Amino acid sequence: MPIKPAKIDSVIDGDTLKIQKGHRILPVRCRFIDCPEPDSKWGMRAKEFLEKAIADREVSMEEWGRDRYGRILADWYREGEQGRENLQVAIVDAALT
């Protein structure tokens, strides 16, 4: 699937974003990542990490279908100093899964 720009509306937790697609706001789950829920200490850290990781950066995603809750499953990328960076790798490197 092609990698497309994503307009971020908000960060739900360490592995779920809301994006604006046309006039709709849709939840997008990060494929292969399962961070703790935000009501735990590590869950809040994961959410804060993701917020900082995408702040003031272009974000794109590659859609892979839907999960059992109807959320879009996608690989996420951010543009950095050395080109496109996979956000799943950044989350795992930060030990937040």
C-alpha positions as CSV (number, residue, x, y, z in Angstrom):
1,M,0.0,0.0,0.0
2,P,1.3,3.5,-0.7
3,I,2.6,5.8,2.1
4,K,0.4,8.9,2.3
5,P,0.6,12.1,4.4
6,A,-1.6,12.0,7.5
7,K,-3.1,15.1,9.2
8,I,-3.0,14.3,12.9
9,D,-6.0,15.4,15.0
10,S,-4.9,14.0,18.4
11,V,-2.9,11.4,20.2
12,I,-5.2,8.9,22.1
13,D,-2.4,6.8,23.6
14,G,1.0,5.4,22.8
15,D,-0.3,3.3,19.9
16,T,-3.4,5.1,18.6
17,L,-3.8,8.4,16.8
18,K,-6.8,10.2,15.4
19,I,-6.4,11.6,11.9
20,Q,-8.4,14.0,9.8
21,K,-9.5,12.4,6.6
22,G,-11.7,14.7,4.6
23,H,-14.4,15.9,7.0
24,R,-14.1,12.9,9.3
25,I,-11.9,12.1,12.3
26,L,-10.7,8.5,12.3
27,P,-8.8,6.4,14.8
28,V,-5.6,4.8,13.5
29,R,-3.9,2.0,15.4
30,C,-0.1,1.5,15.0
31,R,0.4,-1.9,13.5
32,F,2.4,-4.5,15.6
33,I,2.6,-2.2,18.6
34,D,0.7,-2.6,21.9
35,C,1.6,0.1,24.5
36,P,0.2,0.2,28.0
37,E,-3.1,2.1,28.5
38,P,-2.8,5.8,29.4
39,D,-4.2,5.3,32.9
40,S,-0.9,3.6,34.0
41,K,2.5,5.3,34.6
42,W,4.0,3.6,31.5
43,G,1.0,4.3,29.4
44,M,1.2,8.0,30.1
45,R,4.9,7.9,29.2
46,A,4.1,6.2,25.9
47,K,1.5,8.8,25.1
48,E,3.8,11.6,25.9
49,F,6.6,10.0,23.9
50,L,4.3,9.8,20.8
51,E,3.1,13.4,21.2
52,K,6.8,14.6,21.3
53,A,7.8,12.3,18.5
54,I,5.3,13.8,16.1
55,A,5.3,17.4,17.3
56,D,6.0,19.8,14.5
57,R,6.8,17.0,12.1
58,E,5.2,15.7,8.9
59,V,3.6,12.3,9.6
60,S,2.7,9.8,7.0
61,M,1.1,6.3,7.2
62,E,0.8,3.1,5.2
63,E,-2.6,1.6,5.7
64,W,-2.9,-2.2,6.1
65,G,-6.7,-2.7,6.8
66,R,-8.8,-2.5,9.9
67,D,-8.7,-4.2,13.3
68,R,-11.6,-5.9,15.0
69,Y,-12.8,-2.5,16.4
70,G,-12.9,-0.9,13.0
71,R,-9.7,1.2,13.5
72,I,-7.4,1.7,10.6
73,L,-4.2,-0.4,11.1
74,A,-1.1,1.4,9.7
75,D,2.6,1.8,9.8
76,W,3.5,5.3,10.9
77,Y,6.4,7.4,9.7
78,R,7.8,10.8,10.6
79,E,10.1,13.0,8.6
80,G,13.4,13.7,10.4
81,E,16.9,15.0,9.8
82,Q,17.9,11.8,8.1
83,G,14.7,11.2,6.1
84,R,11.7,9.1,6.8
85,E,11.7,7.3,10.2
86,N,9.5,4.4,11.2
87,L,7.6,5.3,14.4
88,Q,7.1,1.7,15.4
89,V,10.9,1.3,15.6
90,A,11.2,4.5,17.6
91,I,8.5,3.3,20.1
92,V,10.2,-0.1,20.5
93,D,13.6,1.6,20.9
94,A,12.2,3.8,23.7
95,A,11.1,0.5,25.4
96,L,7.4,1.7,25.6
97,T,5.7,-1.5,24.4
